[in-house]
Amino acid sequence: MAHLSYYSRVLVDLVPPPHEREWRHPAEISAEHRIVFAAEPPSRRFRTAALVAGFTAVGAAIAAAIVINALR
């Protein structure tokens, strides 16, 4: 027997009820929304954070190599 819903699926997906949380776990997102989300380019803040983290990791690796080499 098909489940009858009292809410329009389109309306609930676009504007969640006030008691619903705003974020969604990836398992809760429909395939169409995942495709749209994946197609969005990363934000400038994310790219900057990734660049800073990358430079920090490389710098830490170089510093560790210098310290280890100096202890020999």
mmCIF file as gemmi writes it, N, C-alpha and C atoms, coordinates in Angstrom:
data_model
loop_
_atom_site.group_PDB
_atom_site.id
_atom_site.type_symbol
_atom_site.label_atom_id
_atom_site.label_alt_id
_atom_site.label_comp_id
_atom_site.label_asym_id
_atom_site.label_entity_id
_atom_site.label_seq_id
_atom_site.pdbx_PDB_ins_code
_atom_site.Cartn_x
_atom_site.Cartn_y
_atom_site.Cartn_z
_atom_site.occupancy
_atom_site.B_iso_or_equiv
_atom_site.pdbx_formal_charge
_atom_site.auth_seq_id
_atom_site.auth_asym_id
_atom_site.pdbx_PDB_model_num
ATOM 1 N N . MET Axp A 1 ? 0.848 -1.166 0 1 0 ? 1 A 1
ATOM 2 C CA . MET Axp A 1 ? 0 0 0 1 0 ? 1 A 1
ATOM 3 C C . MET Axp A 1 ? 0.902 1.241 0 1 0 ? 1 A 1
ATOM 4 N N . ALA Axp A 2 ? 0.616 2.18 -0.844 1 0 ? 2 A 1
ATOM 5 C CA . ALA Axp A 2 ? 1.419 3.394 -0.953 1 0 ? 2 A 1
ATOM 6 C C . ALA Axp A 2 ? 1.174 4.297 0.25 1 0 ? 2 A 1
ATOM 7 N N . HIS Axp A 3 ? 2.234 4.914 0.703 1 0 ? 3 A 1
ATOM 8 C CA . HIS Axp A 3 ? 2.138 5.833 1.829 1 0 ? 3 A 1
ATOM 9 C C . HIS Axp A 3 ? 1.662 7.193 1.33 1 0 ? 3 A 1
ATOM 10 N N . LEU Axp A 4 ? 0.612 7.708 1.913 1 0 ? 4 A 1
ATOM 11 C CA . LEU Axp A 4 ? 0.108 9.014 1.53 1 0 ? 4 A 1
ATOM 12 C C . LEU Axp A 4 ? 0.785 10.075 2.372 1 0 ? 4 A 1
ATOM 13 N N . SER Axp A 5 ? 1.364 11.05 1.714 1 0 ? 5 A 1
ATOM 14 C CA . SER Axp A 5 ? 2.052 12.116 2.418 1 0 ? 5 A 1
ATOM 15 C C . SER Axp A 5 ? 1.177 13.361 2.434 1 0 ? 5 A 1
ATOM 16 N N . TYR Axp A 6 ? 1.191 14.049 3.557 1 0 ? 6 A 1
ATOM 17 C CA . TYR Axp A 6 ? 0.413 15.274 3.672 1 0 ? 6 A 1
ATOM 18 C C . TYR Axp A 6 ? 1.21 16.494 3.225 1 0 ? 6 A 1
ATOM 19 N N . TYR Axp A 7 ? 2.495 16.305 2.983 1 0 ? 7 A 1
ATOM 20 C CA . TYR Axp A 7 ? 3.355 17.41 2.587 1 0 ? 7 A 1
ATOM 21 C C . TYR Axp A 7 ? 3.765 17.246 1.129 1 0 ? 7 A 1
ATOM 22 N N . SER Axp A 8 ? 3.821 18.357 0.434 1 0 ? 8 A 1
ATOM 23 C CA . SER Axp A 8 ? 4.345 18.337 -0.92 1 0 ? 8 A 1
ATOM 24 C C . SER Axp A 8 ? 5.847 18.087 -0.826 1 0 ? 8 A 1
ATOM 25 N N . ARG Axp A 9 ? 6.354 17.09 -1.511 1 0 ? 9 A 1
ATOM 26 C CA . ARG Axp A 9 ? 7.773 16.746 -1.443 1 0 ? 9 A 1
ATOM 27 C C . ARG Axp A 9 ? 8.634 17.909 -1.929 1 0 ? 9 A 1
ATOM 28 N N . VAL Axp A 10 ? 8.165 18.588 -2.98 1 0 ? 10 A 1
ATOM 29 C CA . VAL Axp A 10 ? 8.924 19.72 -3.521 1 0 ? 10 A 1
ATOM 30 C C . VAL Axp A 10 ? 8.999 20.832 -2.488 1 0 ? 10 A 1
ATOM 31 N N . LEU Axp A 11 ? 7.896 21.139 -1.834 1 0 ? 11 A 1
ATOM 32 C CA . LEU Axp A 11 ? 7.869 22.199 -0.841 1 0 ? 11 A 1
ATOM 33 C C . LEU Axp A 11 ? 8.75 21.867 0.355 1 0 ? 11 A 1
ATOM 34 N N . VAL Axp A 12 ? 8.702 20.631 0.827 1 0 ? 12 A 1
ATOM 35 C CA . VAL Axp A 12 ? 9.504 20.234 1.986 1 0 ? 12 A 1
ATOM 36 C C . VAL Axp A 12 ? 10.981 20.238 1.639 1 0 ? 12 A 1
ATOM 37 N N . ASP Axp A 13 ? 11.34 19.826 0.414 1 0 ? 13 A 1
ATOM 38 C CA . ASP Axp A 13 ? 12.748 19.832 0.012 1 0 ? 13 A 1
ATOM 39 C C . ASP Axp A 13 ? 13.292 21.25 -0.114 1 0 ? 13 A 1
ATOM 40 N N . LEU Axp A 14 ? 12.483 22.176 -0.607 1 0 ? 14 A 1
ATOM 41 C CA . LEU Axp A 14 ? 12.965 23.536 -0.809 1 0 ? 14 A 1
ATOM 42 C C . LEU Axp A 14 ? 12.96 24.358 0.474 1 0 ? 14 A 1
ATOM 43 N N . VAL Axp A 15 ? 11.896 24.251 1.249 1 0 ? 15 A 1
ATOM 44 C CA . VAL Axp A 15 ? 11.775 25.026 2.481 1 0 ? 15 A 1
ATOM 45 C C . VAL Axp A 15 ? 11.422 24.064 3.612 1 0 ? 15 A 1
ATOM 46 N N . PRO Axp A 16 ? 12.413 23.63 4.386 1 0 ? 16 A 1
ATOM 47 C CA . PRO Axp A 16 ? 12.119 22.691 5.472 1 0 ? 16 A 1
ATOM 48 C C . PRO Axp A 16 ? 11.273 23.356 6.553 1 0 ? 16 A 1
ATOM 49 N N . PRO Axp A 17 ? 10.463 22.591 7.253 1 0 ? 17 A 1
ATOM 50 C CA . PRO Axp A 17 ? 9.675 23.149 8.352 1 0 ? 17 A 1
ATOM 51 C C . PRO Axp A 17 ? 10.596 23.751 9.413 1 0 ? 17 A 1
ATOM 52 N N . PRO Axp A 18 ? 10.085 24.686 10.222 1 0 ? 18 A 1
ATOM 53 C CA . PRO Axp A 18 ? 10.93 25.378 11.203 1 0 ? 18 A 1
ATOM 54 C C . PRO Axp A 18 ? 11.615 24.455 12.209 1 0 ? 18 A 1
ATOM 55 N N . HIS Axp A 19 ? 11.006 23.317 12.531 1 0 ? 19 A 1
ATOM 56 C CA . HIS Axp A 19 ? 11.613 22.423 13.51 1 0 ? 19 A 1
ATOM 57 C C . HIS Axp A 19 ? 12.709 21.548 12.909 1 0 ? 19 A 1
ATOM 58 N N . GLU Axp A 20 ? 12.877 21.573 11.615 1 0 ? 20 A 1
ATOM 59 C CA . GLU Axp A 20 ? 13.912 20.776 10.955 1 0 ? 20 A 1
ATOM 60 C C . GLU Axp A 20 ? 15.255 21.499 11.008 1 0 ? 20 A 1
ATOM 61 N N . ARG Axp A 21 ? 16.338 20.74 11.08 1 0 ? 21 A 1
ATOM 62 C CA . ARG Axp A 21 ? 17.664 21.349 11.046 1 0 ? 21 A 1
ATOM 63 C C . ARG Axp A 21 ? 17.972 21.784 9.611 1 0 ? 21 A 1
ATOM 64 N N . GLU Axp A 22 ? 18.858 22.76 9.466 1 0 ? 22 A 1
ATOM 65 C CA . GLU Axp A 22 ? 19.153 23.301 8.142 1 0 ? 22 A 1
ATOM 66 C C . GLU Axp A 22 ? 20.132 22.433 7.355 1 0 ? 22 A 1
ATOM 67 N N . TRP Axp A 23 ? 21.045 21.736 8.036 1 0 ? 23 A 1
ATOM 68 C CA . TRP Axp A 23 ? 22.027 20.921 7.332 1 0 ? 23 A 1
ATOM 69 C C . TRP Axp A 23 ? 21.48 19.515 7.133 1 0 ? 23 A 1
ATOM 70 N N . ARG Axp A 24 ? 22.032 18.814 6.184 1 0 ? 24 A 1
ATOM 71 C CA . ARG Axp A 24 ? 21.623 17.447 5.902 1 0 ? 24 A 1
ATOM 72 C C . ARG Axp A 24 ? 22.851 16.559 5.766 1 0 ? 24 A 1
ATOM 73 N N . HIS Axp A 25 ? 22.739 15.35 6.291 1 0 ? 25 A 1
ATOM 74 C CA . HIS Axp A 25 ? 23.772 14.339 6.092 1 0 ? 25 A 1
ATOM 75 C C . HIS Axp A 25 ? 23.696 13.912 4.625 1 0 ? 25 A 1
ATOM 76 N N . PRO Axp A 26 ? 24.83 13.58 3.999 1 0 ? 26 A 1
ATOM 77 C CA . PRO Axp A 26 ? 24.795 13.186 2.585 1 0 ? 26 A 1
ATOM 78 C C . PRO Axp A 26 ? 23.822 12.042 2.292 1 0 ? 26 A 1
ATOM 79 N N . ALA Axp A 27 ? 23.596 11.154 3.229 1 0 ? 27 A 1
ATOM 80 C CA . ALA Axp A 27 ? 22.665 10.052 3.004 1 0 ? 27 A 1
ATOM 81 C C . ALA Axp A 27 ? 21.212 10.537 2.933 1 0 ? 27 A 1
ATOM 82 N N . GLU Axp A 28 ? 20.95 11.73 3.467 1 0 ? 28 A 1
ATOM 83 C CA . GLU Axp A 28 ? 19.59 12.264 3.469 1 0 ? 28 A 1
ATOM 84 C C . GLU Axp A 28 ? 19.279 13.119 2.244 1 0 ? 28 A 1
ATOM 85 N N . ILE Axp A 29 ? 20.275 13.402 1.435 1 0 ? 29 A 1
ATOM 86 C CA . ILE Axp A 29 ? 20.084 14.278 0.281 1 0 ? 29 A 1
ATOM 87 C C . ILE Axp A 29 ? 19.722 13.44 -0.934 1 0 ? 29 A 1
ATOM 88 N N . SER Axp A 30 ? 18.767 13.933 -1.716 1 0 ? 30 A 1
ATOM 89 C CA . SER Axp A 30 ? 18.344 13.206 -2.908 1 0 ? 30 A 1
ATOM 90 C C . SER Axp A 30 ? 19.46 13.233 -3.951 1 0 ? 30 A 1
ATOM 91 N N . ALA Axp A 31 ? 19.369 12.32 -4.893 1 0 ? 31 A 1
ATOM 92 C CA . ALA Axp A 31 ? 20.392 12.213 -5.934 1 0 ? 31 A 1
ATOM 93 C C . ALA Axp A 31 ? 20.486 13.502 -6.747 1 0 ? 31 A 1
ATOM 94 N N . GLU Axp A 32 ? 19.349 14.136 -7.01 1 0 ? 32 A 1
ATOM 95 C CA . GLU Axp A 32 ? 19.354 15.376 -7.782 1 0 ? 32 A 1
ATOM 96 C C . GLU Axp A 32 ? 20.099 16.487 -7.039 1 0 ? 32 A 1
ATOM 97 N N . HIS Axp A 33 ? 19.875 16.59 -5.728 1 0 ? 33 A 1
ATOM 98 C CA . HIS Axp A 33 ? 20.554 17.614 -4.939 1 0 ? 33 A 1
ATOM 99 C C . HIS Axp A 33 ? 22.054 17.323 -4.83 1 0 ? 33 A 1
ATOM 100 N N . ARG Axp A 34 ? 22.434 16.04 -4.755 1 0 ? 34 A 1
ATOM 101 C CA . ARG Axp A 34 ? 23.859 15.697 -4.701 1 0 ? 34 A 1
ATOM 102 C C . ARG Axp A 34 ? 24.565 16.1 -5.985 1 0 ? 34 A 1
ATOM 103 N N . ILE Axp A 35 ? 23.892 15.911 -7.134 1 0 ? 35 A 1
ATOM 104 C CA . ILE Axp A 35 ? 24.481 16.28 -8.423 1 0 ? 35 A 1
ATOM 105 C C . ILE Axp A 35 ? 24.678 17.792 -8.491 1 0 ? 35 A 1
ATOM 106 N N . VAL Axp A 36 ? 23.664 18.546 -8.053 1 0 ? 36 A 1
ATOM 107 C CA . VAL Axp A 36 ? 23.768 20.004 -8.053 1 0 ? 36 A 1
ATOM 108 C C . VAL Axp A 36 ? 24.876 20.46 -7.107 1 0 ? 36 A 1
ATOM 109 N N . PHE Axp A 37 ? 24.956 19.86 -5.924 1 0 ? 37 A 1
ATOM 110 C CA . PHE Axp A 37 ? 25.987 20.229 -4.948 1 0 ? 37 A 1
ATOM 111 C C . PHE Axp A 37 ? 27.38 19.903 -5.479 1 0 ? 37 A 1
ATOM 112 N N . ALA Axp A 38 ? 27.539 18.749 -6.104 1 0 ? 38 A 1
ATOM 113 C CA . ALA Axp A 38 ? 28.846 18.341 -6.625 1 0 ? 38 A 1
ATOM 114 C C . ALA Axp A 38 ? 29.287 19.234 -7.781 1 0 ? 38 A 1
ATOM 115 N N . ALA Axp A 39 ? 28.332 19.812 -8.508 1 0 ? 39 A 1
ATOM 116 C CA . ALA Axp A 39 ? 28.667 20.653 -9.658 1 0 ? 39 A 1
ATOM 117 C C . ALA Axp A 39 ? 29.112 22.051 -9.232 1 0 ? 39 A 1
ATOM 118 N N . GLU Axp A 40 ? 28.807 22.444 -7.997 1 0 ? 40 A 1
ATOM 119 C CA . GLU Axp A 40 ? 29.209 23.774 -7.526 1 0 ? 40 A 1
ATOM 120 C C . GLU Axp A 40 ? 30.718 23.82 -7.306 1 0 ? 40 A 1
ATOM 121 N N . PRO Axp A 41 ? 31.373 24.885 -7.76 1 0 ? 41 A 1
ATOM 122 C CA . PRO Axp A 41 ? 32.807 24.987 -7.524 1 0 ? 41 A 1
ATOM 123 C C . PRO Axp A 41 ? 33.077 25.246 -6.039 1 0 ? 41 A 1
ATOM 124 N N . PRO Axp A 42 ? 34.239 24.852 -5.556 1 0 ? 42 A 1
ATOM 125 C CA . PRO Axp A 42 ? 34.558 25.106 -4.147 1 0 ? 42 A 1
ATOM 126 C C . PRO Axp A 42 ? 34.628 26.604 -3.873 1 0 ? 42 A 1
ATOM 127 N N . SER Axp A 43 ? 34.281 26.98 -2.664 1 0 ? 43 A 1
ATOM 128 C CA . SER Axp A 43 ? 34.292 28.395 -2.309 1 0 ? 43 A 1
ATOM 129 C C . SER Axp A 43 ? 35.722 28.904 -2.2 1 0 ? 43 A 1
ATOM 130 N N . ARG Axp A 44 ? 35.868 30.209 -2.266 1 0 ? 44 A 1
ATOM 131 C CA . ARG Axp A 44 ? 37.195 30.822 -2.154 1 0 ? 44 A 1
ATOM 132 C C . ARG Axp A 44 ? 37.792 30.548 -0.781 1 0 ? 44 A 1
ATOM 133 N N . ARG Axp A 45 ? 36.955 30.552 0.254 1 0 ? 45 A 1
ATOM 134 C CA . ARG Axp A 45 ? 37.417 30.286 1.621 1 0 ? 45 A 1
ATOM 135 C C . ARG Axp A 45 ? 37.983 28.868 1.725 1 0 ? 45 A 1
ATOM 136 N N . PHE Axp A 46 ? 37.309 27.9 1.109 1 0 ? 46 A 1
ATOM 137 C CA . PHE Axp A 46 ? 37.769 26.509 1.146 1 0 ? 46 A 1
ATOM 138 C C . PHE Axp A 46 ? 39.102 26.368 0.419 1 0 ? 46 A 1
ATOM 139 N N . ARG Axp A 47 ? 39.212 27 -0.755 1 0 ? 47 A 1
ATOM 140 C CA . ARG Axp A 47 ? 40.472 26.921 -1.507 1 0 ? 47 A 1
ATOM 141 C C . ARG Axp A 47 ? 41.619 27.554 -0.728 1 0 ? 47 A 1
ATOM 142 N N . THR Axp A 48 ? 41.346 28.684 -0.082 1 0 ? 48 A 1
ATOM 143 C CA . THR Axp A 48 ? 42.379 29.348 0.714 1 0 ? 48 A 1
ATOM 144 C C . THR Axp A 48 ? 42.799 28.482 1.894 1 0 ? 48 A 1
ATOM 145 N N . ALA Axp A 49 ? 41.816 27.89 2.58 1 0 ? 49 A 1
ATOM 146 C CA . ALA Axp A 49 ? 42.133 27.02 3.719 1 0 ? 49 A 1
ATOM 147 C C . ALA Axp A 49 ? 42.937 25.803 3.267 1 0 ? 49 A 1
ATOM 148 N N . ALA Axp A 50 ? 42.598 25.235 2.119 1 0 ? 50 A 1
ATOM 149 C CA . ALA Axp A 50 ? 43.342 24.082 1.603 1 0 ? 50 A 1
ATOM 150 C C . ALA Axp A 50 ? 44.776 24.477 1.247 1 0 ? 50 A 1
ATOM 151 N N . LEU Axp A 51 ? 44.948 25.659 0.669 1 0 ? 51 A 1
ATOM 152 C CA . LEU Axp A 51 ? 46.282 26.133 0.31 1 0 ? 51 A 1
ATOM 153 C C . LEU Axp A 51 ? 47.132 26.368 1.558 1 0 ? 51 A 1
ATOM 154 N N . VAL Axp A 52 ? 46.558 27.007 2.568 1 0 ? 52 A 1
ATOM 155 C CA . VAL Axp A 52 ? 47.288 27.26 3.819 1 0 ? 52 A 1
ATOM 156 C C . VAL Axp A 52 ? 47.644 25.939 4.498 1 0 ? 52 A 1
ATOM 157 N N . ALA Axp A 53 ? 46.696 25.004 4.538 1 0 ? 53 A 1
ATOM 158 C CA . ALA Axp A 53 ? 46.959 23.703 5.158 1 0 ? 53 A 1
ATOM 159 C C . ALA Axp A 53 ? 48.064 22.957 4.398 1 0 ? 53 A 1
ATOM 160 N N . GLY Axp A 54 ? 48.05 23.041 3.086 1 0 ? 54 A 1
ATOM 161 C CA . GLY Axp A 54 ? 49.082 22.387 2.286 1 0 ? 54 A 1
ATOM 162 C C . GLY Axp A 54 ? 50.461 22.96 2.556 1 0 ? 54 A 1
ATOM 163 N N . PHE Axp A 55 ? 50.556 24.296 2.568 1 0 ? 55 A 1
ATOM 164 C CA . PHE Axp A 55 ? 51.845 24.93 2.863 1 0 ? 55 A 1
ATOM 165 C C . PHE Axp A 55 ? 52.313 24.615 4.273 1 0 ? 55 A 1
ATOM 166 N N . THR Axp A 56 ? 51.388 24.579 5.217 1 0 ? 56 A 1
ATOM 167 C CA . THR Axp A 56 ? 51.742 24.253 6.598 1 0 ? 56 A 1
ATOM 168 C C . THR Axp A 56 ? 52.268 22.824 6.694 1 0 ? 56 A 1
ATOM 169 N N . ALA Axp A 57 ? 51.626 21.892 6.016 1 0 ? 57 A 1
ATOM 170 C CA . ALA Axp A 57 ? 52.063 20.495 6.046 1 0 ? 57 A 1
ATOM 171 C C . ALA Axp A 57 ? 53.443 20.334 5.418 1 0 ? 57 A 1
ATOM 172 N N . VAL Axp A 58 ? 53.659 20.988 4.284 1 0 ? 58 A 1
ATOM 173 C CA . VAL Axp A 58 ? 54.966 20.901 3.626 1 0 ? 58 A 1
ATOM 174 C C . VAL Axp A 58 ? 56.04 21.545 4.508 1 0 ? 58 A 1
ATOM 175 N N . GLY Axp A 59 ? 55.721 22.692 5.099 1 0 ? 59 A 1
ATOM 176 C CA . GLY Axp A 59 ? 56.672 23.355 5.994 1 0 ? 59 A 1
ATOM 177 C C . GLY Axp A 59 ? 57.003 22.498 7.201 1 0 ? 59 A 1
ATOM 178 N N . ALA Axp A 60 ? 55.99 21.845 7.781 1 0 ? 60 A 1
ATOM 179 C CA . ALA Axp A 60 ? 56.226 20.974 8.934 1 0 ? 60 A 1
ATOM 180 C C . ALA Axp A 60 ? 57.089 19.774 8.542 1 0 ? 60 A 1
ATOM 181 N N . ALA Axp A 61 ? 56.864 19.232 7.363 1 0 ? 61 A 1
ATOM 182 C CA . ALA Axp A 61 ? 57.669 18.097 6.903 1 0 ? 61 A 1
ATOM 183 C C . ALA Axp A 61 ? 59.128 18.513 6.692 1 0 ? 61 A 1
ATOM 184 N N . ILE Axp A 62 ? 59.327 19.681 6.112 1 0 ? 62 A 1
ATOM 185 C CA . ILE Axp A 62 ? 60.692 20.176 5.905 1 0 ? 62 A 1
ATOM 186 C C . ILE Axp A 62 ? 61.365 20.438 7.249 1 0 ? 62 A 1
ATOM 187 N N . ALA Axp A 63 ? 60.65 21.065 8.175 1 0 ? 63 A 1
ATOM 188 C CA . ALA Axp A 63 ? 61.218 21.337 9.503 1 0 ? 63 A 1
ATOM 189 C C . ALA Axp A 63 ? 61.56 20.034 10.225 1 0 ? 63 A 1
ATOM 190 N N . ALA Axp A 64 ? 60.692 19.034 10.124 1 0 ? 64 A 1
ATOM 191 C CA . ALA Axp A 64 ? 60.964 17.747 10.765 1 0 ? 64 A 1
ATOM 192 C C . ALA Axp A 64 ? 62.197 17.086 10.144 1 0 ? 64 A 1
ATOM 193 N N . ALA Axp A 65 ? 62.336 17.188 8.831 1 0 ? 65 A 1
ATOM 194 C CA . ALA Axp A 65 ? 63.498 16.603 8.159 1 0 ? 65 A 1
ATOM 195 C C . ALA Axp A 65 ? 64.782 17.299 8.604 1 0 ? 65 A 1
ATOM 196 N N . ILE Axp A 66 ? 64.727 18.612 8.753 1 0 ? 66 A 1
ATOM 197 C CA . ILE Axp A 66 ? 65.911 19.358 9.195 1 0 ? 66 A 1
ATOM 198 C C . ILE Axp A 66 ? 66.283 18.986 10.633 1 0 ? 66 A 1
ATOM 199 N N . VAL Axp A 67 ? 65.279 18.905 11.511 1 0 ? 67 A 1
ATOM 200 C CA . VAL Axp A 67 ? 65.547 18.556 12.916 1 0 ? 67 A 1
ATOM 201 C C . VAL Axp A 67 ? 66.1 17.143 13.024 1 0 ? 67 A 1
ATOM 202 N N . ILE Axp A 68 ? 65.498 16.201 12.295 1 0 ? 68 A 1
ATOM 203 C CA . ILE Axp A 68 ? 65.97 14.806 12.345 1 0 ? 68 A 1
ATOM 204 C C . ILE Axp A 68 ? 67.392 14.711 11.798 1 0 ? 68 A 1
ATOM 205 N N . ASN Axp A 69 ? 67.66 15.439 10.723 1 0 ? 69 A 1
ATOM 206 C CA . ASN Axp A 69 ? 68.989 15.422 10.141 1 0 ? 69 A 1
ATOM 207 C C . ASN Axp A 69 ? 70.017 16.065 11.074 1 0 ? 69 A 1
ATOM 208 N N . ALA Axp A 70 ? 69.614 17.091 11.793 1 0 ? 70 A 1
ATOM 209 C CA . ALA Axp A 70 ? 70.528 17.774 12.717 1 0 ? 70 A 1
ATOM 210 C C . ALA Axp A 70 ? 70.849 16.915 13.929 1 0 ? 70 A 1
ATOM 211 N N . LEU Axp A 71 ? 69.961 16.008 14.316 1 0 ? 71 A 1
ATOM 212 C CA . LEU Axp A 71 ? 70.184 15.15 15.492 1 0 ? 71 A 1
ATOM 213 C C . LEU Axp A 71 ? 71.118 13.991 15.209 1 0 ? 71 A 1
ATOM 214 N N . ARG Axp A 72 ? 71.446 13.738 13.978 1 0 ? 72 A 1
ATOM 215 C CA . ARG Axp A 72 ? 72.335 12.624 13.628 1 0 ? 72 A 1
ATOM 216 C C . ARG Axp A 72 ? 73.746 12.871 13.999 1 0 ? 72 A 1
